[in-house]
């Protein structure tokens, strides 16, 4: 899924884009542009989570560094951008204590949208009234080619719990995370 070259916006070659802007209106615009870039990039590359320290390490994740203009986004600026993404519902801090915000789930689809995609797929492929493992949903043959193929387990769990709350499914405990089962009810 993520093998095609990523097309960067023109602003990516503008040095101030990589430095936190001090005026409020400019900062809001900068955050909005970074948020769109992060969501496009993670969607194309099929990335579901970011480690902020790793992301801002030189040479690690290409969208946070532009070698052509010798600029890199700082950890602090990326953290501030992610905070805004969290407020907008496009990201969620993962694990760690309050002051240790380092790992983030990226929602290029919200858990609700993932739930809808999975539910539609279940209905289209006739998987209703059958028990499937979580592993089959994200890694099974039928899931190949679907956007949720190899979906992050935490996001999958959130999406499936939405389907349970809607009374579309019931979760069954397994011996480990991959053998957890879920039964989808009729449409």
N, C-alpha and C positions, 0 to 999 in steps of 0.2 A: 503493500500500500504506500509506503513512504519512500519509494525509490526515485521518483521524479525530482528534478532540480527545483529548489524553492525559489520563487521569484520575490525579491525584496522590493519594498516600496522605495520611491525616490528619496524619501526623507532619511533612509538608512545611511546614505552617504553624506548627510549633513552633520558635522561634528557636534553641534549643540544637542542633537537628539540623544546623545549618550551622557549628557550632564543634566542633573536635576535643575530645572528652571525655577527661578525664585519668585516670579510674579505668578499669582494664583491662576489667572486665566491661561497663561502659557503652560503652566504645569498641568492643568486639567486637559488641555489639548494634547500635551505630550503623553500623559497617562493613557488617554483614549487611543492614541496611535500605537503605543506600546501594547496595550491590551489587544487590539485588533491583530497586531503582528504576532503576538504570542499565541493567540487562539488559532490563527491561520497556520502557523508553523507547526504547532503541536498536533493539529488535526491532520495536516498532510503527512507528518512524520509518525503519526500514530503514537504520540507520547501522552501519557495520562498523568504523570507526576513529575515534579521538578524538585531537585535538591538545590536550594539557592546558593550554597557554598560552591557546589560543583558547577552550577550554571555560570557563576561569575569567575571561575578559574580560567585563566588564559588557555585557549585551545580546546575547551571542553564542549560547549554548546555554541554553535556558530552564530545564532541570532543575537547573542549578547556581546559580540565582539565584531568589529569591522577592521580587519587588518589593513585594508586599502587606505583608510584614513587614520589608522593607528588609534582607535578608540574602543573602549570597553565599558560596559555598564557596571557600576559599582554594586556591591552587595546591598548597601543601604538603599540605593535608588531602586533596585529591583524589588527589595522588600516593601518599599512604599508603593510601588506599582501593583504588587501582588495584593497588598492591603486593600487597594481600590477595587481590584478584581474580585476579592472576597465580598466587599460591600455590594458589588454589582451582581453577585451570584455566579460568577464565572470561575471561581476558585474556592478552595477550602483548605485551611491549615490542617495538617495531618500530624498526629502524635506530638510528643515533646511537651514540656511544661510551657506555661504562658510566655516567658521571656525567650524561649528557645525556638522561635519560629524559623524553621529551616526547610521543612519538607511541605510541599503543597500539591493538592490534587487540582488538576486543570480541567475545567468543565467546558470543553468545546461543544459538548452536549451536556445538559444538566442531567442529574439522576432521573428526573421525571421524563426527559426526552429519551434517555436510554431505555427506561421502562416501556415507553410507547414503541420504540423500535423493536425491542424484544417481543412485546405482546403482538405486534403486527406480524412479525416473523413466525411466531408460534401458530398464529391463525392461518397464515399463508402456507405453511408447511404441514399443517394438520397434526401438530404436536399436542393438541388439547387432550385432556384426560389421560396423559401419560406422565410418568415420572422421569425426569431428566436430571443428570448431575450438573452441578455448576460448571464442571470441567467441559461437559458436552456442549453447553451453551456457548462457551467462549473459545473452545478449541476443537470441537467436534467437526466431522466432515460437513454436516449440514450448515454449520456456521461459517465455513470458509467463504470469503468474499463479502461477508456482512461487515458493516462498520464496527460492530461489537466483537468481531473476531479478535481474540487475545486482549479483551477488555480487562483493565485493572480489577483485581478481585474486590477491593474495597468499593469501587464504583459499582461493580456488578451487584454486590451485596445490597447497596443502597437502592439500586433500581429494582431488584427483586422484592425487597421489603415494601416498596411502593405498590407493586402488583399484589402483594399479600394484603395490604391495607385496603386496596380496591376490591378485595374478594375475588381476584382473578387467579390466585395461586395459593398454595400452601407449601411451606418449607419443611423438609424432613432432615433431622440431624444425621450426619454420617460419621465415620470413624476419623476423618480428617476433612480439611476444607474442600479438597477436590471431590470428595465423595458425598458432599452435602447434596441432597436431592430437593427437587421442587416439582410439584404437580400443578400443571396449568389447567384451569377449568374451561369449559366451553365458552364461546364468545357471548 
